[in-house]
Amino acid sequence: MKVNLKERTPQLIAVIAVLVLTLVVSILFIFHKNSQINDMQQQFSIDKQELEDEYESISMQYEGFKFSVQNDSLLYKLENEQAKVQRLMEELRVTKATDQAEIRRLKDELGTLRKVLKSYIQQIDSLNRLNEQLKAENKQITRQYQETNRTLNQVAQEKQQLTEKVSLAAKLDATNISVKAVNERGREQKRLSRSTQFVVSFVISKNITAEPGERTIFVRIMAPDGNVLSKNAANVFSYENSNIQYSMKRTVEYGGEETPVSLYWDIEEFLKAGNYKTDIFADGNHIGSFSFSMQE
């Protein structure tokens, strides 16, 4: 029995067409699957990168806390948490993007880390609010302390001023001062060659605010050459934070009333003619002065 090729040709063409169509469909399916796989791999890579970025963000937040947290105990805990974040970051870095089980685990870890971070942020905020409150209270205490100091200083100044006024009011004053040179008979002289003594006389004025009691009166007689007449170099007294020389001194009883005082200087040294000056001191104060001239 002979096969008629002409009769079989349409059948062969149909079979070939079906095979070609099947091949094309298979190629398209494979291409589509490969495209899906590539898309999934790209998405896995993107997801992994986003996860790494989130881990990095948390690590940076912990790093920032180091510069703002003053509590040593809390700072130690923050450093431990940051070390944990960095350890998980390293695990994520070596994990393949396609290892979805490990990626999911690390995502779950990230969720836990966020909760821990949130709790620390709340603690830090609470501490910061407390610190701000303490700073405000400290400023208030400082202001009160400064105000108290100002008040105390003002009171001290007023007390000092009052003390100065009282001291000034209680200061003795020498009036009716006279200095004359006399001879052996007590007669006043104008020439040094005829004189044997200087007589210094004055009256301590009445002052009811001055404390009654003994007063030591110091008298300085300054010669024309600027030297102070003195019998002994050790004859000094305190005046304005220094020791100065005196010529004569006398202790008198002062009761607040006018008190006459006289002191006598024996002329035993050679004295030059010219202008002489006498200064009187009591209670550390300069209470009077008098100038006079002498001839040879």
ZATI-338819 format. One record per residue (C-alpha): residue in three letters; residue number from 0; z, x, y. Coordinates in steps of 0.05 Angstrom, whole numbers. Layout:
REM ZATI-338819
r residu: ALA; num: NUM; c3: Z; c1: X; c2: Y
...
END
This chain:
REM ZATI-338819
r residu: MET; num: 0; c3: 0; c1: 0; c2: 0
r residu: LYS; num: 1; c3: -21; c1: 32; c2: 65
r residu: VAL; num: 2; c3: 23; c1: 32; c2: 126
r residu: ASN; num: 3; c3: -12; c1: 8; c2: 187
r residu: LEU; num: 4; c3: 9; c1: 56; c2: 243
r residu: LYS; num: 5; c3: -18; c1: 12; c2: 296
r residu: GLU; num: 6; c3: 26; c1: -43; c2: 273
r residu: ARG; num: 7; c3: 88; c1: 3; c2: 271
r residu: THR; num: 8; c3: 77; c1: 35; c2: 340
r residu: PRO; num: 9; c3: 110; c1: -21; c2: 380
r residu: GLN; num: 10; c3: 170; c1: -18; c2: 335
r residu: LEU; num: 11; c3: 176; c1: 58; c2: 343
r residu: ILE; num: 12; c3: 170; c1: 51; c2: 418
r residu: ALA; num: 13; c3: 225; c1: -1; c2: 418
r residu: VAL; num: 14; c3: 271; c1: 43; c2: 377
r residu: ILE; num: 15; c3: 258; c1: 103; c2: 422
r residu: ALA; num: 16; c3: 271; c1: 61; c2: 483
r residu: VAL; num: 17; c3: 337; c1: 38; c2: 455
r residu: LEU; num: 18; c3: 357; c1: 109; c2: 438
r residu: VAL; num: 19; c3: 338; c1: 134; c2: 507
r residu: LEU; num: 20; c3: 376; c1: 77; c2: 540
r residu: THR; num: 21; c3: 436; c1: 91; c2: 496
r residu: LEU; num: 22; c3: 433; c1: 165; c2: 515
r residu: VAL; num: 23; c3: 428; c1: 149; c2: 589
r residu: VAL; num: 24; c3: 486; c1: 101; c2: 585
r residu: SER; num: 25; c3: 527; c1: 153; c2: 548
r residu: ILE; num: 26; c3: 511; c1: 207; c2: 600
r residu: LEU; num: 27; c3: 529; c1: 160; c2: 656
r residu: PHE; num: 28; c3: 594; c1: 142; c2: 621
r residu: ILE; num: 29; c3: 611; c1: 215; c2: 610
r residu: PHE; num: 30; c3: 594; c1: 232; c2: 682
r residu: HIS; num: 31; c3: 636; c1: 174; c2: 707
r residu: LYS; num: 32; c3: 695; c1: 196; c2: 663
r residu: ASN; num: 33; c3: 689; c1: 267; c2: 687
r residu: SER; num: 34; c3: 688; c1: 242; c2: 758
r residu: GLN; num: 35; c3: 750; c1: 201; c2: 745
r residu: ILE; num: 36; c3: 784; c1: 261; c2: 713
r residu: ASN; num: 37; c3: 766; c1: 305; c2: 774
r residu: ASP; num: 38; c3: 791; c1: 252; c2: 821
r residu: MET; num: 39; c3: 856; c1: 247; c2: 782
r residu: GLN; num: 40; c3: 865; c1: 322; c2: 781
r residu: GLN; num: 41; c3: 853; c1: 325; c2: 856
r residu: GLN; num: 42; c3: 904; c1: 269; c2: 866
r residu: PHE; num: 43; c3: 953; c1: 305; c2: 821
r residu: SER; num: 44; c3: 944; c1: 368; c2: 864
r residu: ILE; num: 45; c3: 954; c1: 328; c2: 928
r residu: ASP; num: 46; c3: 1016; c1: 294; c2: 900
r residu: LYS; num: 47; c3: 1044; c1: 361; c2: 879
r residu: GLN; num: 48; c3: 1030; c1: 391; c2: 948
r residu: GLU; num: 49; c3: 1064; c1: 332; c2: 982
r residu: LEU; num: 50; c3: 1123; c1: 340; c2: 936
r residu: GLU; num: 51; c3: 1127; c1: 415; c2: 953
r residu: ASP; num: 52; c3: 1124; c1: 397; c2: 1027
r residu: GLU; num: 53; c3: 1182; c1: 348; c2: 1019
r residu: TYR; num: 54; c3: 1224; c1: 401; c2: 983
r residu: GLU; num: 55; c3: 1207; c1: 451; c2: 1038
r residu: SER; num: 56; c3: 1228; c1: 400; c2: 1091
r residu: ILE; num: 57; c3: 1296; c1: 389; c2: 1058
r residu: SER; num: 58; c3: 1306; c1: 464; c2: 1051
r residu: MET; num: 59; c3: 1291; c1: 474; c2: 1126
r residu: GLN; num: 60; c3: 1340; c1: 420; c2: 1145
r residu: TYR; num: 61; c3: 1395; c1: 455; c2: 1106
r residu: GLU; num: 62; c3: 1375; c1: 520; c2: 1140
r residu: GLY; num: 63; c3: 1382; c1: 488; c2: 1208
r residu: PHE; num: 64; c3: 1452; c1: 463; c2: 1191
r residu: LYS; num: 65; c3: 1475; c1: 535; c2: 1185
r residu: PHE; num: 66; c3: 1469; c1: 545; c2: 1260
r residu: SER; num: 67; c3: 1505; c1: 481; c2: 1280
r residu: VAL; num: 68; c3: 1561; c1: 473; c2: 1229
r residu: GLN; num: 69; c3: 1626; c1: 509; c2: 1246
r residu: ASN; num: 70; c3: 1666; c1: 484; c2: 1186
r residu: ASP; num: 71; c3: 1667; c1: 540; c2: 1134
r residu: SER; num: 72; c3: 1681; c1: 494; c2: 1075
r residu: LEU; num: 73; c3: 1623; c1: 448; c2: 1092
r residu: LEU; num: 74; c3: 1577; c1: 507; c2: 1106
r residu: TYR; num: 75; c3: 1592; c1: 534; c2: 1036
r residu: LYS; num: 76; c3: 1571; c1: 467; c2: 1005
r residu: LEU; num: 77; c3: 1508; c1: 465; c2: 1047
r residu: GLU; num: 78; c3: 1488; c1: 534; c2: 1024
r residu: ASN; num: 79; c3: 1498; c1: 514; c2: 951
r residu: GLU; num: 80; c3: 1454; c1: 452; c2: 961
r residu: GLN; num: 81; c3: 1401; c1: 494; c2: 994
r residu: ALA; num: 82; c3: 1402; c1: 542; c2: 935
r residu: LYS; num: 83; c3: 1392; c1: 483; c2: 888
r residu: VAL; num: 84; c3: 1333; c1: 458; c2: 930
r residu: GLN; num: 85; c3: 1301; c1: 527; c2: 928
r residu: ARG; num: 86; c3: 1311; c1: 531; c2: 853
r residu: LEU; num: 87; c3: 1276; c1: 464; c2: 843
r residu: MET; num: 88; c3: 1221; c1: 486; c2: 891
r residu: GLU; num: 89; c3: 1208; c1: 547; c2: 847
r residu: GLU; num: 90; c3: 1205; c1: 502; c2: 785
r residu: LEU; num: 91; c3: 1155; c1: 457; c2: 821
r residu: ARG; num: 92; c3: 1113; c1: 517; c2: 842
r residu: VAL; num: 93; c3: 1102; c1: 540; c2: 770
r residu: THR; num: 94; c3: 1091; c1: 469; c2: 744
r residu: LYS; num: 95; c3: 1019; c1: 448; c2: 733
r residu: ALA; num: 96; c3: 996; c1: 388; c2: 772
r residu: THR; num: 97; c3: 973; c1: 355; c2: 708
r residu: ASP; num: 98; c3: 1043; c1: 359; c2: 677
r residu: GLN; num: 99; c3: 1061; c1: 290; c2: 701
r residu: ALA; num: 100; c3: 1126; c1: 286; c2: 661
r residu: GLU; num: 101; c3: 1154; c1: 347; c2: 697
r residu: ILE; num: 102; c3: 1127; c1: 323; c2: 764
r residu: ARG; num: 103; c3: 1162; c1: 256; c2: 754
r residu: ARG; num: 104; c3: 1227; c1: 293; c2: 737
r residu: LEU; num: 105; c3: 1222; c1: 334; c2: 800
r residu: LYS; num: 106; c3: 1208; c1: 271; c2: 841
r residu: ASP; num: 107; c3: 1271; c1: 241; c2: 813
r residu: GLU; num: 108; c3: 1309; c1: 304; c2: 831
r residu: LEU; num: 109; c3: 1280; c1: 298; c2: 901
r residu: GLY; num: 110; c3: 1308; c1: 228; c2: 907
r residu: THR; num: 111; c3: 1377; c1: 253; c2: 888
r residu: LEU; num: 112; c3: 1370; c1: 310; c2: 938
r residu: ARG; num: 113; c3: 1353; c1: 261; c2: 994
r residu: LYS; num: 114; c3: 1416; c1: 220; c2: 979
r residu: VAL; num: 115; c3: 1459; c1: 283; c2: 980
r residu: LEU; num: 116; c3: 1426; c1: 306; c2: 1045
r residu: LYS; num: 117; c3: 1438; c1: 239; c2: 1077
r residu: SER; num: 118; c3: 1512; c1: 243; c2: 1059
r residu: TYR; num: 119; c3: 1517; c1: 312; c2: 1091
r residu: ILE; num: 120; c3: 1481; c1: 288; c2: 1153
r residu: GLN; num: 121; c3: 1532; c1: 233; c2: 1159
r residu: GLN; num: 122; c3: 1589; c1: 283; c2: 1151
r residu: ILE; num: 123; c3: 1558; c1: 329; c2: 1203
r residu: ASP; num: 124; c3: 1547; c1: 272; c2: 1252
r residu: SER; num: 125; c3: 1620; c1: 252; c2: 1242
r residu: LEU; num: 126; c3: 1643; c1: 323; c2: 1254
r residu: ASN; num: 127; c3: 1599; c1: 329; c2: 1316
r residu: ARG; num: 128; c3: 1627; c1: 265; c2: 1344
r residu: LEU; num: 129; c3: 1697; c1: 290; c2: 1330
r residu: ASN; num: 130; c3: 1681; c1: 356; c2: 1363
r residu: GLU; num: 131; c3: 1652; c1: 321; c2: 1424
r residu: GLN; num: 132; c3: 1715; c1: 279; c2: 1428
r residu: LEU; num: 133; c3: 1758; c1: 341; c2: 1422
r residu: LYS; num: 134; c3: 1717; c1: 376; c2: 1475
r residu: ALA; num: 135; c3: 1725; c1: 317; c2: 1522
r residu: GLU; num: 136; c3: 1800; c1: 316; c2: 1509
r residu: ASN; num: 137; c3: 1803; c1: 391; c2: 1520
r residu: LYS; num: 138; c3: 1765; c1: 384; c2: 1586
r residu: GLN; num: 139; c3: 1814; c1: 329; c2: 1607
r residu: ILE; num: 140; c3: 1873; c1: 373; c2: 1587
r residu: THR; num: 141; c3: 1842; c1: 432; c2: 1624
r residu: ARG; num: 142; c3: 1832; c1: 389; c2: 1686
r residu: GLN; num: 143; c3: 1904; c1: 364; c2: 1682
r residu: TYR; num: 144; c3: 1928; c1: 436; c2: 1672
r residu: GLN; num: 145; c3: 1887; c1: 459; c2: 1732
r residu: GLU; num: 146; c3: 1913; c1: 401; c2: 1774
r residu: THR; num: 147; c3: 1984; c1: 417; c2: 1753
r residu: ASN; num: 148; c3: 1973; c1: 490; c2: 1770
r residu: ARG; num: 149; c3: 1944; c1: 471; c2: 1838
r residu: THR; num: 150; c3: 2004; c1: 426; c2: 1850
r residu: LEU; num: 151; c3: 2052; c1: 481; c2: 1829
r residu: ASN; num: 152; c3: 2015; c1: 532; c2: 1872
r residu: GLN; num: 153; c3: 2017; c1: 484; c2: 1931
r residu: VAL; num: 154; c3: 2092; c1: 472; c2: 1920
r residu: ALA; num: 155; c3: 2102; c1: 548; c2: 1914
r residu: GLN; num: 156; c3: 2063; c1: 559; c2: 1978
r residu: GLU; num: 157; c3: 2102; c1: 505; c2: 2014
r residu: LYS; num: 158; c3: 2167; c1: 536; c2: 1988
r residu: GLN; num: 159; c3: 2144; c1: 604; c2: 2010
r residu: GLN; num: 160; c3: 2126; c1: 578; c2: 2079
r residu: LEU; num: 161; c3: 2192; c1: 543; c2: 2083
r residu: THR; num: 162; c3: 2228; c1: 606; c2: 2062
r residu: GLU; num: 163; c3: 2189; c1: 645; c2: 2114
r residu: LYS; num: 164; c3: 2207; c1: 594; c2: 2166
r residu: VAL; num: 165; c3: 2280; c1: 596; c2: 2146
r residu: SER; num: 166; c3: 2278; c1: 673; c2: 2145
r residu: LEU; num: 167; c3: 2244; c1: 673; c2: 2213
r residu: ALA; num: 168; c3: 2294; c1: 624; c2: 2241
r residu: ALA; num: 169; c3: 2351; c1: 666; c2: 2212
r residu: LYS; num: 170; c3: 2324; c1: 731; c2: 2239
r residu: LEU; num: 171; c3: 2370; c1: 767; c2: 2287
r residu: ASP; num: 172; c3: 2347; c1: 784; c2: 2357
r residu: ALA; num: 173; c3: 2371; c1: 841; c2: 2402
r residu: THR; num: 174; c3: 2372; c1: 824; c2: 2477
r residu: ASN; num: 175; c3: 2397; c1: 856; c2: 2541
r residu: ILE; num: 176; c3: 2378; c1: 924; c2: 2512
r residu: SER; num: 177; c3: 2395; c1: 985; c2: 2554
r residu: VAL; num: 178; c3: 2394; c1: 1059; c2: 2541
r residu: LYS; num: 179; c3: 2426; c1: 1108; c2: 2589
r residu: ALA; num: 180; c3: 2443; c1: 1181; c2: 2589
r residu: VAL; num: 181; c3: 2515; c1: 1199; c2: 2611
r residu: ASN; num: 182; c3: 2554; c1: 1262; c2: 2624
r residu: GLU; num: 183; c3: 2621; c1: 1281; c2: 2597
r residu: ARG; num: 184; c3: 2655; c1: 1234; c2: 2647
r residu: GLY; num: 185; c3: 2612; c1: 1175; c2: 2626
r residu: ARG; num: 186; c3: 2571; c1: 1174; c2: 2689
r residu: GLU; num: 187; c3: 2497; c1: 1156; c2: 2683
r residu: GLN; num: 188; c3: 2448; c1: 1214; c2: 2691
r residu: LYS; num: 189; c3: 2373; c1: 1220; c2: 2700
r residu: ARG; num: 190; c3: 2368; c1: 1293; c2: 2680
r residu: LEU; num: 191; c3: 2376; c1: 1318; c2: 2609
r residu: SER; num: 192; c3: 2408; c1: 1382; c2: 2633
r residu: ARG; num: 193; c3: 2467; c1: 1342; c2: 2658
r residu: SER; num: 194; c3: 2472; c1: 1293; c2: 2600
r residu: THR; num: 195; c3: 2516; c1: 1297; c2: 2538
r residu: GLN; num: 196; c3: 2503; c1: 1228; c2: 2506
r residu: PHE; num: 197; c3: 2454; c1: 1172; c2: 2500
r residu: VAL; num: 198; c3: 2489; c1: 1104; c2: 2501
r residu: VAL; num: 199; c3: 2449; c1: 1047; c2: 2468
r residu: SER; num: 200; c3: 2476; c1: 978; c2: 2485
r residu: PHE; num: 201; c3: 2450; c1: 909; c2: 2468
r residu: VAL; num: 202; c3: 2472; c1: 839; c2: 2448
r residu: ILE; num: 203; c3: 2455; c1: 805; c2: 2382
r residu: SER; num: 204; c3: 2436; c1: 735; c2: 2404
r residu: LYS; num: 205; c3: 2469; c1: 671; c2: 2379
r residu: ASN; num: 206; c3: 2436; c1: 643; c2: 2317
r residu: ILE; num: 207; c3: 2471; c1: 587; c2: 2278
r residu: THR; num: 208; c3: 2419; c1: 590; c2: 2222
r residu: ALA; num: 209; c3: 2434; c1: 663; c2: 2206
r residu: GLU; num: 210; c3: 2483; c1: 675; c2: 2149
r residu: PRO; num: 211; c3: 2549; c1: 701; c2: 2175
r residu: GLY; num: 212; c3: 2576; c1: 767; c2: 2150
r residu: GLU; num: 213; c3: 2570; c1: 841; c2: 2158
r residu: ARG; num: 214; c3: 2505; c1: 869; c2: 2186
r residu: THR; num: 215; c3: 2482; c1: 942; c2: 2187
r residu: ILE; num: 216; c3: 2446; c1: 958; c2: 2251
r residu: PHE; num: 217; c3: 2398; c1: 1018; c2: 2252
r residu: VAL; num: 218; c3: 2375; c1: 1051; c2: 2317
r residu: ARG; num: 219; c3: 2317; c1: 1100; c2: 2323
r residu: ILE; num: 220; c3: 2308; c1: 1143; c2: 2385
r residu: MET; num: 221; c3: 2239; c1: 1173; c2: 2389
r residu: ALA; num: 222; c3: 2229; c1: 1235; c2: 2433
r residu: PRO; num: 223; c3: 2166; c1: 1246; c2: 2476
r residu: ASP; num: 224; c3: 2136; c1: 1291; c2: 2421
r residu: GLY; num: 225; c3: 2139; c1: 1232; c2: 2371
r residu: ASN; num: 226; c3: 2197; c1: 1259; c2: 2330
r residu: VAL; num: 227; c3: 2257; c1: 1215; c2: 2314
r residu: LEU; num: 228; c3: 2324; c1: 1243; c2: 2335
r residu: SER; num: 229; c3: 2367; c1: 1250; c2: 2272
r residu: LYS; num: 230; c3: 2426; c1: 1291; c2: 2250
r residu: ASN; num: 231; c3: 2406; c1: 1291; c2: 2177
r residu: ALA; num: 232; c3: 2338; c1: 1286; c2: 2143
r residu: ALA; num: 233; c3: 2370; c1: 1241; c2: 2091
r residu: ASN; num: 234; c3: 2385; c1: 1188; c2: 2143
r residu: VAL; num: 235; c3: 2332; c1: 1136; c2: 2123
r residu: PHE; num: 236; c3: 2329; c1: 1061; c2: 2111
r residu: SER; num: 237; c3: 2279; c1: 1013; c2: 2080
r residu: TYR; num: 238; c3: 2229; c1: 979; c2: 2125
r residu: GLU; num: 239; c3: 2163; c1: 946; c2: 2105
r residu: ASN; num: 240; c3: 2162; c1: 977; c2: 2035
r residu: SER; num: 241; c3: 2175; c1: 1048; c2: 2059
r residu: ASN; num: 242; c3: 2234; c1: 1091; c2: 2079
r residu: ILE; num: 243; c3: 2238; c1: 1111; c2: 2152
r residu: GLN; num: 244; c3: 2286; c1: 1156; c2: 2190
r residu: TYR; num: 245; c3: 2341; c1: 1130; c2: 2236
r residu: SER; num: 246; c3: 2382; c1: 1162; c2: 2290
r residu: MET; num: 247; c3: 2446; c1: 1120; c2: 2286
r residu: LYS; num: 248; c3: 2473; c1: 1062; c2: 2248
r residu: ARG; num: 249; c3: 2532; c1: 1015; c2: 2255
r residu: THR; num: 250; c3: 2561; c1: 958; c2: 2213
r residu: VAL; num: 251; c3: 2583; c1: 897; c2: 2253
r residu: GLU; num: 252; c3: 2614; c1: 830; c2: 2235
r residu: TYR; num: 253; c3: 2566; c1: 775; c2: 2256
r residu: GLY; num: 254; c3: 2588; c1: 702; c2: 2257
r residu: GLY; num: 255; c3: 2528; c1: 670; c2: 2289
r residu: GLU; num: 256; c3: 2552; c1: 679; c2: 2360
r residu: GLU; num: 257; c3: 2531; c1: 730; c2: 2413
r residu: THR; num: 258; c3: 2555; c1: 798; c2: 2390
r residu: PRO; num: 259; c3: 2553; c1: 859; c2: 2436
r residu: VAL; num: 260; c3: 2538; c1: 926; c2: 2402
r residu: SER; num: 261; c3: 2540; c1: 997; c2: 2429
r residu: LEU; num: 262; c3: 2520; c1: 1062; c2: 2394
r residu: TYR; num: 263; c3: 2527; c1: 1133; c2: 2419
r residu: TRP; num: 264; c3: 2482; c1: 1194; c2: 2408
r residu: ASP; num: 265; c3: 2511; c1: 1262; c2: 2422
r residu: ILE; num: 266; c3: 2458; c1: 1307; c2: 2454
r residu: GLU; num: 267; c3: 2465; c1: 1371; c2: 2415
r residu: GLU; num: 268; c3: 2392; c1: 1393; c2: 2410
r residu: PHE; num: 269; c3: 2342; c1: 1415; c2: 2462
r residu: LEU; num: 270; c3: 2305; c1: 1355; c2: 2489
r residu: LYS; num: 271; c3: 2242; c1: 1353; c2: 2531
r residu: ALA; num: 272; c3: 2232; c1: 1311; c2: 2592
r residu: GLY; num: 273; c3: 2188; c1: 1250; c2: 2586
r residu: ASN; num: 274; c3: 2186; c1: 1179; c2: 2558
r residu: TYR; num: 275; c3: 2235; c1: 1161; c2: 2503
r residu: LYS; num: 276; c3: 2232; c1: 1098; c2: 2460
r residu: THR; num: 277; c3: 2289; c1: 1062; c2: 2424
r residu: ASP; num: 278; c3: 2277; c1: 1014; c2: 2366
r residu: ILE; num: 279; c3: 2331; c1: 970; c2: 2335
r residu: PHE; num: 280; c3: 2330; c1: 943; c2: 2263
r residu: ALA; num: 281; c3: 2373; c1: 895; c2: 2222
r residu: ASP; num: 282; c3: 2363; c1: 860; c2: 2155
r residu: GLY; num: 283; c3: 2298; c1: 897; c2: 2146
r residu: ASN; num: 284; c3: 2270; c1: 868; c2: 2210
r residu: HIS; num: 285; c3: 2251; c1: 900; c2: 2277
r residu: ILE; num: 286; c3: 2295; c1: 862; c2: 2326
r residu: GLY; num: 287; c3: 2284; c1: 898; c2: 2392
r residu: SER; num: 288; c3: 2258; c1: 959; c2: 2429
r residu: PHE; num: 289; c3: 2269; c1: 994; c2: 2496
r residu: SER; num: 290; c3: 2235; c1: 1051; c2: 2532
r residu: PHE; num: 291; c3: 2265; c1: 1099; c2: 2583
r residu: SER; num: 292; c3: 2247; c1: 1164; c2: 2619
r residu: MET; num: 293; c3: 2287; c1: 1228; c2: 2627
r residu: GLN; num: 294; c3: 2278; c1: 1288; c2: 2672
r residu: GLU; num: 295; c3: 2296; c1: 1360; c2: 2654
END
